[in-house]
């Protein structure tokens, strides 16, 4: 029996990995799995050697403060992988963690095949990383076609498989009346999948909702959360005394909620692709501490943080970052969209143009699973 170790570093990677592994299980049932994963991989019956939150650190300064803990966790993970002795190590996203583990594993056991999924954003910063990565990653699966040139230039084995979050799947019918009630306009809110993000963004988002309540009646705000942090999000809501806020953590229900939304306010990240794919107008928000911001700003080569805006080379989806990420600004931007249907229509038309260039025909997670399966033969 072939063995695969799946290595993720945060909830979004766990979600992406689970889509690929679910498809791999359909075409090859003779595989034994072990992972560093979260709730999505665990729902497939795949054990994680420790809780994912133990390695989910946000920002440069927190990494520096926790450098000894992180190095200890890297070495612990490397040992677990080498002891498991998989035919293939499947690393997903979070390159500062997963690729450091992969490099050490490859040195200790060169026979273990390594496939990385979700390329480091070398088109944003540190393009020279490709020269190093190709020494210990045997194959890389790319979400976007424009990434190929960076890896082909270094003669690195790579394959464009598309983005699983852009797949349109049939949805089961779910009665949402118990969650949102009838005759309520729904706004989806994404405050992040990390504790540190939630702690920073929740107070801002709740003050934004208070401003919205002064102007708009019969609106409900649904926070999309991971199961792990739903209680944390709920605690913020309880302290705010807002009665028109709900939380969903079930992925199937999240998808239906998003489809029913008239607007979305989201933390910068891959969720923006899901929102755009659902044809929901949106804005992007993000805030990190000032030192981290200065470090990032000095290294990043792109003008924007959102992949839609990066691909278009212009701001289609408003980005409210750092000092611009405040409740009054969010309220101002959301109101401007809700009051102008033409503005909504223009954003949706432009996002669909960009998405059509990013999509592939067929299933991207299926393509990724077929690629992995070839390495198991």
Secondary structure, DSSP 8 states (H G I E B T S, - for coil): -EEEEEEE-SHHHHHHHHHHHHHHHHH---EEEEEE--HHHHTTT--BSS-GGGG---SHHHHHHTHHHHHHHHHHHHHHHHHHT-SEEEEES-HHHHHHHHHHHHHH-TTSEEEEES---TTTS-TTHHHHHTTT-SEEEESSGGGHHHHHTTT--EEE---GGG----------HHHH-TT-EEEEEE--SSHHHHHHHHHHHHHHHHHHHHH-SSEEEEEE--TTTHHHHHHHHHHHT-SSEEEE--HHHHHHHHHH-SEEEEESSTHHHHHHHTT--EEEEE---HHHHHHHHHH--SS-SSHHHHHHTS-SS-EEEGGG-SHHHHHHHHHHHHT-HHHHHHHHHHHHHHHHHH--SS-HHHHHHHHHHHTT-
